[in-house]
Amino acid sequence: MDNELQFRISSGLKNIIGRDLITDDFIAIFELVKNSYDAHASEVLIEFENLNSSDAVIRITDNGKGMNYEDLINKWLFVAYSAKKDGTEDLDYRNRIQNKTFYAGAKGIGRFSCDKLGSKLKLITTKEGQYSFTEQIKVNWDNFEQNSKEEFINIGVDHTRLKTNPSIFITGTVLEITGIRKDSDWNYQKLLKLKNSLSKLINPFESNEKREFNIEIKAREFIKTDQQQNSENRKVNGLVRNNLLSLLDEKTIKIRSDIS
């Protein structure tokens, strides 16, 4: 007898496309910041709090276009789906008449970078628009690891519609990650390496860039350490900058000639 069969998906899929695929913490944050860029954000704030305690928090806040309830259901919670890849990311008229946007990430799995960084995620998002609401979902990634025989789709996430928007921006998304992984030692040197990694997302020719995109890191525990540094490149707190041009200026042999 011929009949149609279907794949079943184990909750273990979460690790395969998340922590097993995203190999380190730098890539995880890099992917999340790329998502902010793709959401048309001009400002991204990355905060590290209570790093030396069990209450450590990594918070990534952007002023992008945000998501509404339908976006959460049809995009963010739709595993491996990418509206960027199928060309439906920005269908409204205002965006279509602009120059085509280059999307930094289009695999539909960048959201699982949160799991690489910590076991719990609180996502708060507000979409631009006259009748926008602030939506919040909470994900406990450990719930996907309790029983590999559990179906992926049977493990729920908590959803709440908030009365006020707690973000520092009117629209955009906040990713608050807690339960920071024990193998993630966010010390001073590691944060400096992160800042250097993120500099690749900043155009070194900023003055010629039509679109503004700023990334700022805040880690209050290292403010005093920053104050002891002579070079801005050795400071964790502050704007992420691409120093390619200044490095070339220092290390490149130049010939100068004057013709009278």
C-alpha positions in Angstrom: 0.0 0.0 0.0 1.4 3.4 -1.1 1.1 6.3 1.3 2.9 9.5 2.1 5.3 9.6 5.0 6.7 12.6 6.8 9.9 13.4 8.6 9.8 13.8 12.4 12.0 16.3 14.0 13.7 15.6 17.3 14.3 18.4 19.8 18.0 17.6 19.4 17.8 19.6 16.1 18.3 22.7 18.3 21.9 21.8 19.1 22.7 20.7 15.5 21.9 24.1 14.0 22.9 26.0 17.1 25.7 25.2 19.5 27.2 22.5 17.3 27.2 24.8 14.2 28.1 28.1 15.8 31.6 27.3 17.0 32.5 30.2 19.3 31.1 33.1 21.2 32.5 35.7 18.8 30.7 34.2 15.9 27.5 34.0 18.0 27.5 37.7 18.8 28.7 38.5 15.2 25.6 36.7 13.8 23.2 38.6 16.2 24.7 42.0 15.3 24.4 41.1 11.6 20.7 40.4 12.2 20.4 43.9 13.6 22.1 45.3 10.5 19.7 43.4 8.3 16.8 44.9 10.3 17.9 48.3 9.2 19.3 49.3 12.6 21.7 52.3 12.8 22.5 51.7 16.4 23.5 48.5 18.3 24.3 48.4 22.0 26.0 45.3 23.4 26.0 45.3 27.2 27.8 42.9 29.6 26.7 42.9 33.2 27.7 41.0 36.4 30.2 39.0 34.5 31.8 37.6 37.6 28.6 36.2 39.0 25.9 33.6 38.3 23.6 36.6 37.3 25.7 37.5 34.3 23.8 39.1 31.4 24.6 39.8 27.8 22.1 42.2 26.3 22.0 43.3 22.6 19.7 46.2 21.8 19.1 47.7 18.4 16.9 50.4 16.9 15.9 48.3 13.8 12.4 47.9 12.4 11.5 45.3 15.1 8.9 42.6 14.8 5.2 42.2 15.5 3.3 39.1 16.6 2.9 37.8 13.0 6.7 38.3 12.4 7.5 36.3 15.5 5.2 33.4 14.5 6.0 33.4 10.7 9.7 34.3 10.8 11.6 34.2 14.1 9.9 31.0 15.3 10.0 29.4 11.9 13.2 27.4 12.0 15.6 27.8 9.1 13.2 30.1 7.3 14.8 33.3 6.0 12.6 36.1 4.6 15.9 37.7 3.5 16.7 34.7 1.3 13.3 34.4 -0.4 13.0 38.1 -1.0 10.0 38.9 1.2 11.9 40.7 3.9 10.9 44.2 2.9 7.9 44.3 0.6 6.4 47.7 1.6 6.7 50.4 -1.0 9.1 52.7 0.9 11.7 50.0 1.1 11.2 48.7 -2.5 12.0 52.2 -4.0 15.3 52.4 -2.2 18.5 50.8 -3.4 18.6 47.1 -2.9 19.8 46.2 0.6 22.7 43.7 1.0 21.7 41.3 3.7 24.6 40.1 5.9 22.9 36.9 7.0 20.3 34.8 5.2 20.5 31.3 6.6 17.6 31.5 9.1 19.6 30.1 12.0 21.3 33.2 13.4 18.7 33.3 16.2 20.2 30.1 17.7 23.4 32.1 18.4 21.6 33.1 21.6 21.7 29.5 22.8 25.5 29.4 22.2 25.9 32.3 24.7 23.4 31.3 27.4 20.6 28.9 28.3 17.9 31.5 28.6 16.7 34.2 26.2 14.2 37.1 26.7 13.4 38.7 23.4 11.5 42.1 23.5 10.6 43.7 20.2 8.6 46.7 18.9 7.8 47.1 15.3 7.6 50.5 13.6 4.1 51.7 12.9 1.2 53.6 14.3 -0.5 50.7 16.0 2.6 48.8 17.1 2.8 46.7 20.2 5.7 45.5 22.3 6.0 41.7 22.1 8.1 39.5 24.5 9.0 35.9 24.3 11.1 33.8 26.7 13.0 30.8 25.5 14.6 28.2 27.9 17.0 26.4 25.6 17.5 23.6 28.2 13.9 22.5 27.6 15.1 21.2 24.2 17.7 19.0 25.8 15.5 17.1 28.3 14.4 14.3 26.0 15.7 13.8 22.5 12.6 11.8 21.6 10.5 14.8 22.2 9.2 16.5 19.0 10.9 19.9 18.3 7.5 21.6 17.7 6.0 20.3 21.0 8.4 22.5 23.1 6.8 25.9 23.6 8.1 29.3 24.4 6.3 31.9 26.6 4.8 34.9 25.0 3.6 38.2 26.5 2.4 41.5 25.1 3.9 44.2 27.2 2.1 47.5 28.1 5.3 49.6 27.8 8.5 49.3 25.8 11.5 48.9 28.1 14.0 49.5 25.3 16.1 52.7 25.0 14.9 52.9 21.4 11.3 53.5 20.1 11.5 50.5 17.8 13.8 47.5 17.5 14.7 44.4 19.3 16.3 43.6 22.7 18.0 40.2 23.2 18.6 39.6 26.9 20.7 36.4 27.4 21.2 34.9 30.9 22.4 31.5 32.2 25.7 32.4 30.5 27.6 29.2 29.5 30.3 28.2 32.0 32.9 27.8 29.3 32.4 31.5 28.3 35.0 33.4 30.3 34.2 37.0 29.4 37.4 38.6 30.7 39.0 41.8 29.5 41.1 40.2 26.8 38.2 38.4 25.4 36.1 41.5 25.2 38.9 43.2 23.3 39.0 40.4 20.8 35.2 40.7 20.4 35.5 44.4 19.7 38.1 43.6 17.1 35.9 41.0 15.5 33.0 43.3 15.3 35.1 46.0 13.6 34.7 43.9 10.4 31.1 45.1 10.3 32.1 48.8 10.2 33.0 50.3 6.9 36.5 51.9 7.2 35.4 54.5 4.7 32.7 55.7 7.0 32.6 59.2 5.6 31.6 57.8 2.2 28.9 55.5 3.7 25.3 56.5 2.9 24.0 54.4 5.8 25.1 54.9 9.4 25.8 51.9 11.5 27.2 52.1 15.0 28.1 49.4 17.4 28.8 50.2 21.0 30.1 48.0 23.8 29.4 48.7 27.5 31.0 46.6 30.2 30.9 48.7 33.4 33.1 46.2 35.3 36.1 47.2 33.1 35.7 51.0 33.0 38.5 51.5 35.5 40.7 49.1 33.4 39.9 51.2 30.3 41.0 54.4 32.1 44.5 52.9 32.6 44.9 52.4 28.8 46.8 54.9 26.6 45.3 53.7 23.4 41.6 53.7 22.4 42.3 50.4 20.7 43.0 48.9 24.1 39.6 50.0 25.6 36.7 47.7 25.9 34.0 50.3 26.4 33.0 52.6 23.5 32.2 52.6 19.9 33.5 49.8 17.7 35.8 51.3 15.0 37.5 49.9 11.9 41.1 51.0 12.2 42.2 49.6 8.8 43.1 53.0 7.3 45.1 54.1 10.3 47.0 50.8 10.4 47.8 51.1 6.7 48.9 54.7 7.3 51.3 53.4 10.0 52.7 50.3 8.3 52.7 51.1 4.6 55.8 52.5 2.9 54.9 55.8 1.2 56.7 57.9 -1.4 55.9 61.6 -1.4 56.9 63.9 -4.1 56.4 67.6 -4.7 56.3 69.1 -8.2 56.8 72.8 -8.4 
